[in-house]
Amino acid sequence: MYFSTNPQIDRMQRDSVAAAFSLAQRAFQCLEELVELNQQIVKTTLAENQKAWLVAVSGRSPVELVSHQTQAARSLAEKALSYNHQLLGLATHTQAEWMKFTKARVEQHNSKLQALVDGVASHTPAGSDAAVAMLKSTVSSAGVAYDTVLKATAQAIAMAQRNPLTAAAPDSQKSRDHARAD
């Protein structure tokens, strides 16, 4: 029978720990980017709110105040769309990084599993060909199932990115620009 030796088990454990820390670092980088984006939005919003309050208490005419409020509402809507677009970009980038990481780890595990199966197959007694064939078939089926799940996930992500709500942002900007020209 074929068994892993202690150095092989130690190496596998070190690889798993290194992979877990690498994934944790990637998650923390994503969190940092999200915090930076939110800080930027808060700073901008505070500055714009300060301007709006200064205009409101400046003693301007009601028509000027309504005009200023209308412009502020447009600006807010544009900033919300921009924030959503940036957030979607961050999520898409993070998802792509995690998929790449996961795919590499699964491919690495599959190659190790295949080496294990080949090692077991080379040390089996005569007459166990059916069991070895079944083991190889199981490993092959697991690989096919992984590929199917990976493709389905990629398709679901592509569909989410083509969502009409996210695609409508540039069109709505064109509509607003056209309405202003009228």
KOLMITI-769586 format. One record per residue: residue in one letter; residue number from 1; x, y, z of N, C-alpha, C, O in turn. Coordinates in Angstrom, 2 decimals. Example, Ala and Ser with C-alpha at 12.3 -4.5 7.8 and 13.67 -1.06 7.14 Angstrom:
2
   filum   guse       nc1       nc2       nc3      cac1      cac2      cac3       cc1       cc2       cc3       oc1       oc2       oc3
       A      1     13.19     -5.69      7.80     12.30     -4.50      7.80     13.20     -3.30      7.80     14.24     -3.32      8.46
       S      2     12.85     -2.25      7.08     13.67     -1.06      7.14     12.90      0.03      7.87     13.41      1.14      8.04
END
This chain:
182
   filum   guse       nc1       nc2       nc3      cac1      cac2      cac3       cc1       cc2       cc3       oc1       oc2       oc3
       M      1      0.84     -1.18      0.00      0.00      0.00      0.00      0.88      1.24      0.00      2.01      1.19      0.49
       Y      2      0.39      2.32     -0.53      1.14      3.58     -0.66      0.66      4.57      0.39     -0.52      4.92      0.41
       F      3      1.56      5.02      1.26      1.21      5.99      2.30      2.17      7.17      2.22      3.33      7.01      1.84
       S      4      1.69      8.33      2.58      2.54      9.51      2.64      3.48      9.40      3.83      3.12      8.84      4.86
       T      5      4.66      9.91      3.67      5.62      9.91      4.76      5.43     11.17      5.59      4.75     12.10      5.16
       N      6      6.01     11.20      6.76      5.88     12.37      7.63      6.38     13.65      6.95      5.70     14.67      7.09
       P      7      7.51     13.66      6.24      7.91     14.90      5.56      6.88     15.36      4.52      6.69     16.57      4.34
       Q      8      6.23     14.43      3.85      5.20     14.81      2.89      4.00     15.43      3.59      3.44     16.42      3.12
       I      9      3.61     14.86      4.71      2.48     15.40      5.47      2.84     16.77      6.01      2.02     17.69      5.97
       D     10      4.06     16.93      6.51      4.51     18.24      7.01      4.48     19.28      5.89      4.03     20.41      6.11
       R     11      4.95     18.91      4.71      4.96     19.84      3.57      3.54     20.23      3.18      3.27     21.39      2.86
       M     12      2.64     19.25      3.19      1.24     19.54      2.86      0.63     20.50      3.88     -0.12     21.41      3.51
       Q     13      0.93     20.29      5.15      0.40     21.18      6.18      0.97     22.59      6.03      0.23     23.56      6.17
       R     14      2.27     22.71      5.76      2.87     24.03      5.56      2.25     24.73      4.36      1.98     25.92      4.40
       D     15      2.03     23.98      3.29      1.39     24.56      2.10     -0.02     25.05      2.41     -0.43     26.11      1.95
       S     16     -0.76     24.28      3.18     -2.12     24.66      3.54     -2.14     25.91      4.41     -2.97     26.80      4.22
       V     17     -1.23     25.98      5.37     -1.16     27.16      6.24     -0.75     28.38      5.42     -1.32     29.46      5.59
       A     18      0.23     28.22      4.53      0.66     29.34      3.68     -0.49     29.81      2.78     -0.67     31.01      2.58
       A     19     -1.26     28.87      2.26     -2.40     29.23      1.41     -3.47     29.97      2.22     -4.05     30.93      1.74
       A     20     -3.71     29.52      3.45     -4.71     30.19      4.29     -4.28     31.62      4.60     -5.10     32.54      4.55
       F     21     -3.01     31.82      4.90     -2.54     33.18      5.19     -2.54     34.05      3.93     -2.82     35.24      4.01
       S     22     -2.23     33.46      2.81     -2.28     34.21      1.56     -3.70     34.67      1.26     -3.92     35.82      0.85
       L     23     -4.65     33.80      1.46     -6.06     34.15      1.25     -6.50     35.22      2.24     -7.25     36.13      1.88
       A     24     -6.06     35.12      3.48     -6.40     36.13      4.49     -5.81     37.49      4.11     -6.45     38.52      4.30
       Q     25     -4.59     37.50      3.58     -3.98     38.76      3.15     -4.76     39.38      2.00     -4.96     40.59      1.96
       R     26     -5.20     38.56      1.07     -6.00     39.06     -0.04     -7.32     39.65      0.46     -7.76     40.70     -0.02
       A     27     -7.94     38.98      1.41     -9.20     39.48      1.97     -8.97     40.81      2.69     -9.80     41.72      2.58
       F     28     -7.87     40.93      3.40     -7.56     42.17      4.11     -7.28     43.30      3.12     -7.67     44.44      3.36
       Q     29     -6.60     42.99      2.01     -6.36     44.02      0.98     -7.68     44.53      0.41     -7.83     45.73      0.19
       C     30     -8.61     43.64      0.18     -9.94     44.04     -0.32    -10.63     44.93      0.70    -11.23     45.94      0.34
       L     31    -10.55     44.57      1.95    -11.16     45.37      3.01    -10.51     46.76      3.07    -11.21     47.76      3.25
       E     32     -9.19     46.82      2.93     -8.50     48.11      2.93     -8.99     49.00      1.78     -9.24     50.19      1.97
       E     33     -9.14     48.41      0.60     -9.61     49.18     -0.56    -11.04     49.68     -0.33    -11.37     50.81     -0.69
       L     34    -11.87     48.85      0.28    -13.24     49.26      0.57    -13.26     50.40      1.59    -14.04     51.35      1.45
       V     35    -12.43     50.31      2.61    -12.36     51.38      3.62    -11.88     52.68      2.98    -12.42     53.74      3.27
       E     36    -10.87     52.60      2.11    -10.37     53.80      1.43    -11.46     54.43      0.57    -11.61     55.66      0.56
       L     37    -12.21     53.61     -0.15    -13.30     54.12     -0.98    -14.35     54.82     -0.12    -14.81     55.91     -0.45
       N     38    -14.71     54.19      0.99    -15.72     54.79      1.87    -15.20     56.06      2.53    -15.97     57.01      2.71
       Q     39    -13.94     56.10      2.90    -13.37     57.33      3.47    -13.42     58.46      2.45    -13.76     59.60      2.79
       Q     40    -13.09     58.16      1.23    -13.13     59.17      0.16    -14.55     59.71      0.00    -14.75     60.92     -0.13
       I     41    -15.53     58.83      0.01    -16.92     59.24     -0.14    -17.36     60.11      1.04    -18.02     61.13      0.84
       V     42    -16.99     59.73      2.25    -17.39     60.50      3.43    -16.75     61.88      3.39    -17.43     62.87      3.68
       K     43    -15.48     61.97      3.06    -14.81     63.28      2.99    -15.48     64.19      1.96    -15.74     65.36      2.23
       T     44    -15.75     63.64      0.80    -16.40     64.42     -0.25    -17.79     64.86      0.17    -18.17     66.02     -0.04
       T     45    -18.54     63.97      0.77    -19.90     64.29      1.20    -19.89     65.38      2.28    -20.72     66.28      2.25
       L     46    -18.97     65.28      3.21    -18.90     66.31      4.26    -18.58     67.69      3.66    -19.19     68.69      4.04
       A     47    -17.65     67.73      2.74    -17.30     69.01      2.11    -18.48     69.58      1.34    -18.74     70.78      1.41
       E     48    -19.19     68.74      0.60    -20.34     69.22     -0.16    -21.49     69.65      0.75    -22.18     70.62      0.45
       N     49    -21.69     68.94      1.84    -22.74     69.33      2.78    -22.41     70.67      3.44    -23.30     71.47      3.70
       Q     50    -21.15     70.89      3.71    -20.75     72.18      4.28    -21.08     73.31      3.30    -21.60     74.35      3.70
       K     51    -20.76     73.10      2.02    -21.08     74.11      1.01    -22.59     74.34      0.93    -23.05     75.48      0.84
       A     52    -23.35     73.25      0.97    -24.81     73.37      0.88    -25.37     74.17      2.05    -26.26     75.00      1.86
       W     53    -24.88     73.93      3.24    -25.35     74.69      4.41    -24.96     76.15      4.31    -25.73     77.03      4.70
       L     54    -23.77     76.42      3.81    -23.35     77.82      3.66    -24.25     78.55      2.66    -24.59     79.71      2.86
       V     55    -24.62     77.86      1.59    -25.52     78.46      0.61    -26.91     78.67      1.23    -27.54     79.70      1.03
       A     56    -27.36     77.68      2.00    -28.70     77.77      2.60    -28.82     78.93      3.58    -29.88     79.54      3.67
       V     57    -27.78     79.22      4.29    -27.85     80.30      5.29    -27.33     81.63      4.75    -27.21     82.61      5.49
       S     58    -27.02     81.66      3.46    -26.44     82.88      2.89    -27.47     83.96      2.59    -27.11     85.09      2.27
       G     59    -28.73     83.65      2.70    -29.77     84.64      2.47    -30.09     84.84      1.00    -30.57     85.90      0.61
       R     60    -29.83     83.85      0.18    -30.16     83.95     -1.24    -31.66     83.86     -1.44    -32.41     83.51     -0.52
       S     61    -32.08     84.17     -2.64    -33.51     84.11     -2.95    -33.97     82.65     -3.02    -33.16     81.75     -3.24
       P     62    -35.27     82.42     -2.84    -35.79     81.05     -2.91    -35.51     80.38     -4.25    -35.28     79.18     -4.29
       V     63    -35.53     81.12     -5.33    -35.27     80.54     -6.65    -33.83     80.03     -6.72    -33.58     78.95     -7.25
       E     64    -32.89     80.81     -6.19    -31.49     80.40     -6.19    -31.29     79.16     -5.31    -30.50     78.27     -5.64
       L     65    -31.99     79.11     -4.18    -31.88     77.96     -3.29    -32.42     76.69     -3.95    -31.81     75.62     -3.85
       V     66    -33.56     76.82     -4.62    -34.14     75.66     -5.31    -33.21     75.20     -6.43    -33.02     74.00     -6.62
       S     67    -32.64     76.12     -7.15    -31.69     75.78     -8.22    -30.47     75.06     -7.63    -30.00     74.07     -8.20
       H     68    -29.99     75.54     -6.52    -28.83     74.91     -5.88    -29.19     73.51     -5.39    -28.38     72.59     -5.52
       Q     69    -30.38     73.35     -4.83    -30.81     72.04     -4.36    -30.96     71.05     -5.52    -30.63     69.88     -5.38
       T     70    -31.45     71.53     -6.64    -31.60     70.68     -7.82    -30.24     70.20     -8.31    -30.05     69.03     -8.62
       Q     71    -29.29     71.12     -8.38    -27.93     70.76     -8.79    -27.30     69.78     -7.79    -26.60     68.85     -8.19
       A     72    -27.54     70.00     -6.50    -27.01     69.10     -5.48    -27.61     67.70     -5.61    -26.91     66.71     -5.42
       A     73    -28.89     67.63     -5.94    -29.54     66.32     -6.11    -28.95     65.58     -7.31    -28.71     64.37     -7.24
       R     74    -28.72     66.30     -8.40    -28.09     65.68     -9.58    -26.69     65.17     -9.22    -26.31     64.05     -9.57
       S     75    -25.96     66.02     -8.53    -24.60     65.65     -8.13    -24.61     64.41     -7.24    -23.77     63.52     -7.39
       L     76    -25.57     64.36     -6.33    -25.68     63.21     -5.43    -25.98     61.93     -6.21    -25.40     60.88     -5.94
       A     77    -26.88     62.02     -7.17    -27.22     60.85     -7.98    -26.01     60.38     -8.79    -25.77     59.17     -8.88
       E     78    -25.26     61.30     -9.35    -24.07     60.93    -10.12    -23.02     60.29     -9.23    -22.36     59.33     -9.62
       K     79    -22.87     60.83     -8.03    -21.89     60.27     -7.09    -22.32     58.88     -6.62    -21.47     58.00     -6.45
       A     80    -23.60     58.67     -6.43    -24.09     57.35     -6.04    -23.81     56.32     -7.14    -23.39     55.20     -6.86
       L     81    -24.05     56.72     -8.39    -23.75     55.81     -9.51    -22.25     55.53     -9.59    -21.84     54.40     -9.84
       S     82    -21.45     56.56     -9.39    -20.00     56.39     -9.41    -19.55     55.46     -8.30    -18.72     54.57     -8.51
       Y     83    -20.09     55.66     -7.10    -19.74     54.80     -5.97    -20.11     53.35     -6.27    -19.32     52.44     -6.04
       N     84    -21.33     53.14     -6.78    -21.75     51.77     -7.12    -20.85     51.16     -8.17    -20.53     49.97     -8.10
       H     85    -20.43     51.96     -9.15    -19.53     51.47    -10.19    -18.18     51.09     -9.58    -17.62     50.04     -9.92
       Q     86    -17.64     51.93     -8.71    -16.36     51.63     -8.07    -16.46     50.40     -7.17    -15.55     49.57     -7.13
       L     87    -17.57     50.29     -6.47    -17.79     49.13     -5.60    -17.90     47.85     -6.42    -17.36     46.82     -6.04
       L     88    -18.59     47.92     -7.54    -18.69     46.77     -8.43    -17.32     46.39     -8.97    -16.98     45.21     -9.06
       G     89    -16.52     47.40     -9.34    -15.17     47.12     -9.82    -14.32     46.45     -8.77    -13.58     45.51     -9.07
       L     90    -14.41     46.91     -7.54    -13.67     46.31     -6.43    -14.11     44.86     -6.21    -13.29     43.97     -6.04
       A     91    -15.41     44.65     -6.21    -15.93     43.29     -6.01    -15.52     42.36     -7.15    -15.17     41.21     -6.91
       T     92    -15.56     42.86     -8.37    -15.18     42.05     -9.53    -13.70     41.69     -9.47    -13.32     40.55     -9.72
       H     93    -12.87     42.69     -9.14    -11.43     42.43     -9.04    -11.14     41.41     -7.94    -10.34     40.49     -8.14
       T     94    -11.78     41.57     -6.80    -11.56     40.65     -5.68    -12.02     39.25     -6.04    -11.34     38.27     -5.76
       Q     95    -13.18     39.17     -6.68    -13.69     37.87     -7.09    -12.74     37.20     -8.06    -12.49     35.99     -7.96
       A     96    -12.20     37.95     -9.01    -11.26     37.38     -9.98    -10.00     36.87     -9.29     -9.48     35.81     -9.63
       E     97     -9.50     37.64     -8.32     -8.31     37.21     -7.58     -8.59     35.92     -6.81     -7.76     35.01     -6.80
       W     98     -9.74     35.85     -6.16    -10.07     34.65     -5.38    -10.28     33.45     -6.29     -9.88     32.33     -5.95
       M     99    -10.90     33.68     -7.44    -11.10     32.57     -8.39     -9.76     32.06     -8.90     -9.55     30.85     -9.01
       K    100     -8.84     32.97     -9.20     -7.51     32.58     -9.67     -6.79     31.78     -8.59     -6.18     30.75     -8.88
       F    101     -6.87     32.25     -7.36     -6.24     31.58     -6.23     -6.84     30.18     -6.04     -6.12     29.20     -5.90
       T    102     -8.16     30.12     -6.04     -8.85     28.84     -5.84     -8.53     27.87     -6.96     -8.29     26.68     -6.71
       K    103     -8.54     28.36     -8.18     -8.25     27.49     -9.32     -6.84     26.92     -9.21     -6.63     25.73     -9.45
       A    104     -5.87     27.75     -8.85     -4.49     27.28     -8.71     -4.38     26.23     -7.61     -3.70     25.22     -7.78
       R    105     -5.06     26.48     -6.48     -5.00     25.51     -5.38     -5.66     24.18     -5.77     -5.13     23.12     -5.46
       V    106     -6.79     24.25     -6.44     -7.48     23.02     -6.83     -6.65     22.25     -7.85     -6.55     21.03     -7.77
       E    107     -6.05     22.95     -8.80     -5.18     22.28     -9.78     -3.99     21.62     -9.09     -3.59     20.51     -9.45
       Q    108     -3.44     22.30     -8.10     -2.32     21.74     -7.34     -2.77     20.48     -6.58     -2.07     19.47     -6.59
       H    109     -3.92     20.55     -5.95     -4.43     19.40     -5.22     -4.78     18.25     -6.17     -4.55     17.09     -5.85
       N    110     -5.32     18.58     -7.34     -5.64     17.53     -8.31     -4.39     16.81     -8.78     -4.39     15.58     -8.93
       S    111     -3.33     17.56     -9.03     -2.09     16.90     -9.48     -1.52     16.02     -8.37     -1.00     14.94     -8.64
       K    112     -1.60     16.49     -7.11     -1.12     15.67     -5.99     -1.99     14.42     -5.84     -1.49     13.34     -5.55
       L    113     -3.30     14.60     -6.02     -4.21     13.46     -5.91     -3.94     12.45     -7.02     -3.96     11.25     -6.79
       Q    114     -3.68     12.96     -8.21     -3.38     12.06     -9.32     -2.07     11.30     -9.06     -1.97     10.11     -9.36
       A    115     -1.08     11.99     -8.49      0.18     11.32     -8.14     -0.07     10.26     -7.08      0.53      9.18     -7.12
       L    116     -0.94     10.55     -6.12     -1.28      9.58     -5.09     -1.96      8.36     -5.70     -1.62      7.22     -5.37
       V    117     -2.91      8.60     -6.59     -3.61      7.49     -7.25     -2.63      6.66     -8.07     -2.69      5.43     -8.04
       D    118     -1.74      7.31     -8.79     -0.74      6.57     -9.56      0.18      5.76     -8.65      0.56      4.63     -8.97
       G    119      0.54      6.36     -7.49      1.37      5.63     -6.52      0.65      4.42     -5.96      1.23      3.35     -5.81
       V    120     -0.64      4.60     -5.64     -1.43      3.48     -5.14     -1.56      2.41     -6.22     -1.43      1.22     -5.95
       A    121     -1.80      2.84     -7.45     -1.97      1.88     -8.55     -0.71      1.07     -8.80     -0.79     -0.11     -9.16
       S    122      0.45      1.69     -8.62      1.70      0.96     -8.88      2.03     -0.03     -7.77      2.87     -0.91     -7.96
       H    123      1.39      0.10     -6.61      1.69     -0.79     -5.50      0.52     -1.73     -5.16      0.49     -2.31     -4.07
       T    124     -0.42     -1.88     -6.06     -1.56     -2.75     -5.78     -1.23     -4.19     -6.16     -0.44     -4.43     -7.07
       P    125     -1.84     -5.12     -5.48     -1.60     -6.52     -5.82     -2.31     -6.88     -7.13     -3.21     -6.17     -7.58
       A    126     -1.89     -7.96     -7.70     -2.50     -8.43     -8.94     -3.98     -8.71     -8.71     -4.37     -9.20     -7.65
       G    127     -4.80     -8.39     -9.70     -6.22     -8.65     -9.62     -7.03     -7.48     -9.08     -8.25     -7.58     -8.96
       S    128     -6.38     -6.39     -8.77     -7.11     -5.24     -8.24     -7.29     -4.15     -9.30     -7.49     -2.98     -8.98
       D    129     -7.22     -4.56    -10.55     -7.35     -3.60    -11.66     -8.70     -2.89    -11.64     -8.77     -1.70    -11.94
       A    130     -9.74     -3.59    -11.29    -11.09     -2.99    -11.27    -11.16     -1.89    -10.21    -11.74     -0.83    -10.46
       A    131    -10.60     -2.13     -9.04    -10.62     -1.13     -7.98     -9.80      0.10     -8.37    -10.19      1.23     -8.10
       V    132     -8.65     -0.14     -9.00     -7.80      0.98     -9.43     -8.51      1.78    -10.52     -8.46      3.01    -10.50
       A    133     -9.17      1.11    -11.44     -9.91      1.80    -12.50    -11.04      2.63    -11.90    -11.30      3.75    -12.35
       M    134    -11.72      2.08    -10.90    -12.80      2.82    -10.25    -12.25      4.05     -9.53    -12.86      5.11     -9.57
       L    135    -11.11      3.92     -8.87    -10.48      5.04     -8.18    -10.08      6.13     -9.18    -10.32      7.31     -8.94
       K    136     -9.48      5.72    -10.29     -9.09      6.70    -11.32    -10.33      7.37    -11.92    -10.31      8.57    -12.19
       S    137    -11.39      6.62    -12.13    -12.63      7.17    -12.66    -13.23      8.19    -11.69    -13.75      9.22    -12.12
       T    138    -13.16      7.89    -10.41    -13.68      8.81     -9.39    -12.90     10.12     -9.39    -13.49     11.19     -9.32
       V    139    -11.59     10.02     -9.45    -10.74     11.22     -9.48    -11.02     12.04    -10.74    -11.09     13.26    -10.68
       S    140    -11.18     11.36    -11.86    -11.48     12.04    -13.12    -12.85     12.73    -13.06    -12.99     13.86    -13.52
       S    141    -13.83     12.06    -12.49    -15.17     12.65    -12.36    -15.15     13.88    -11.45    -15.85     14.85    -11.71
       A    142    -14.36     13.83    -10.40    -14.25     14.98     -9.50    -13.65     16.17    -10.25    -14.08     17.31    -10.06
       G    143    -12.67     15.92    -11.10    -12.07     16.99    -11.90    -13.08     17.59    -12.86    -13.12     18.81    -13.03
       V    144    -13.89     16.76    -13.50    -14.91     17.24    -14.41    -15.96     18.05    -13.65    -16.42     19.09    -14.14
       A    145    -16.34     17.58    -12.47    -17.32     18.31    -11.66    -16.77     19.67    -11.26    -17.50     20.66    -11.28
       Y    146    -15.51     19.74    -10.90    -14.90     21.02    -10.56    -14.93     21.96    -11.74    -15.29     23.13    -11.60
       D    147    -14.54     21.47    -12.92    -14.56     22.33    -14.11    -15.96     22.84    -14.41    -16.13     24.00    -14.79
       T    148    -16.96     22.00    -14.24    -18.35     22.40    -14.47    -18.77     23.50    -13.50    -19.39     24.48    -13.91
       V    149    -18.45     23.34    -12.23    -18.79     24.35    -11.23    -18.06     25.66    -11.53    -18.64     26.74    -11.41
       L    150    -16.81     25.57    -11.90    -16.02     26.78    -12.22    -16.63     27.53    -13.41    -16.74     28.75    -13.38
       K    151    -17.01     26.80    -14.45    -17.62     27.43    -15.62    -18.98     28.05    -15.27    -19.30     29.15    -15.72
       A    152    -19.78     27.35    -14.48    -21.09     27.87    -14.09    -20.94     29.13    -13.23    -21.71     30.08    -13.38
       T    153    -19.95     29.14    -12.36    -19.70     30.32    -11.53    -19.27     31.50    -12.40    -19.73     32.62    -12.20
       A    154    -18.40     31.25    -13.35    -17.95     32.32    -14.25    -19.12     32.87    -15.07    -19.21     34.08    -15.28
       Q    155    -20.02     31.99    -15.52    -21.19     32.44    -16.27    -22.12     33.27    -15.39    -22.67     34.28    -15.84
       A    156    -22.31     32.85    -14.14    -23.18     33.60    -13.23    -22.60     34.98    -12.96    -23.34     35.97    -12.89
       I    157    -21.31     35.06    -12.81    -20.66     36.35    -12.57    -20.78     37.23    -13.80    -21.05     38.43    -13.68
       A    158    -20.59     36.66    -14.98    -20.73     37.44    -16.21    -22.16     37.96    -16.36    -22.35     39.09    -16.80
       M    159    -23.14     37.16    -16.01    -24.53     37.61    -16.10    -24.80     38.73    -15.10    -25.51     39.69    -15.41
       A    160    -24.23     38.61    -13.91    -24.42     39.66    -12.90    -23.78     40.97    -13.36    -24.29     42.05    -13.07
       Q    161    -22.67     40.87    -14.05    -21.99     42.07    -14.53    -22.74     42.72    -15.69    -22.59     43.92    -15.93
       R    162    -23.53     41.94    -16.40    -24.34     42.50    -17.49    -25.70     42.95    -17.01    -26.56     43.28    -17.82
       N    163    -25.92     42.97    -15.72    -27.18     43.36    -15.11    -27.62     44.72    -15.67    -26.80     45.63    -15.75
       P    164    -28.89     44.87    -16.05    -29.35     46.15    -16.60    -29.15     47.32    -15.65    -28.98     48.45    -16.10
       L    165    -29.18     47.09    -14.34    -28.99     48.19    -13.41    -27.59     48.76    -13.49    -27.40     49.97    -13.39
       T    166    -26.59     47.89    -13.66    -25.22     48.39    -13.75    -24.93     48.92    -15.14    -24.11     49.83    -15.29
       A    167    -25.58     48.38    -16.14    -25.35     48.86    -17.50    -26.08     50.17    -17.77    -25.74     50.88    -18.71
       A    168    -27.09     50.49    -16.97    -27.89     51.69    -17.20    -27.18     52.97    -16.80    -27.59     54.05    -17.21
       A    169    -26.14     52.88    -16.02    -25.46     54.09    -15.53    -24.97     54.99    -16.65    -25.27     56.19    -16.62
       P    170    -24.23     54.48    -17.65    -23.80     55.38    -18.72    -24.97     55.95    -19.53    -24.93     57.11    -19.93
       D    171    -26.02     55.13    -19.77    -27.16     55.60    -20.53    -27.91     56.69    -19.79    -28.36     57.66    -20.40
       S    172    -28.03     56.55    -18.47    -28.75     57.57    -17.71    -27.97     58.87    -17.71    -28.56     59.95    -17.67
       Q    173    -26.65     58.79    -17.74    -25.83     60.01    -17.81    -26.09     60.72    -19.15    -26.22     61.94    -19.19
       K    174    -26.16     59.95    -20.23    -26.43     60.55    -21.54    -27.81     61.20    -21.55    -27.99     62.28    -22.12
       S    175    -28.78     60.54    -20.92    -30.14     61.11    -20.88    -30.16     62.42    -20.13    -30.81     63.37    -20.56
       R    176    -29.45     62.49    -19.00    -29.40     63.72    -18.22    -28.72     64.84    -19.02    -29.17     65.98    -19.01
       D    177    -27.62     64.49    -19.71    -26.92     65.49    -20.50    -27.80     66.01    -21.63    -27.79     67.21    -21.92
       H    178    -28.58     65.11    -22.26    -29.47     65.52    -23.34    -30.58     66.39    -22.80    -30.97     67.36    -23.45
       A    179    -31.11     66.07    -21.60    -32.18     66.84    -21.01    -31.68     68.24    -20.63    -32.45     69.20    -20.74
       R    180    -30.46     68.38    -20.21    -29.91     69.67    -19.86    -29.75     70.56    -21.09    -29.90     71.78    -21.03
       A    181    -29.44     69.92    -22.22    -29.24     70.68    -23.45    -30.56     71.26    -23.96    -30.58     72.29    -24.64
       D    182    -31.67     70.57    -23.63    -32.99     71.05    -24.07    -33.40     72.21    -23.29    -34.48     72.75    -23.50
END
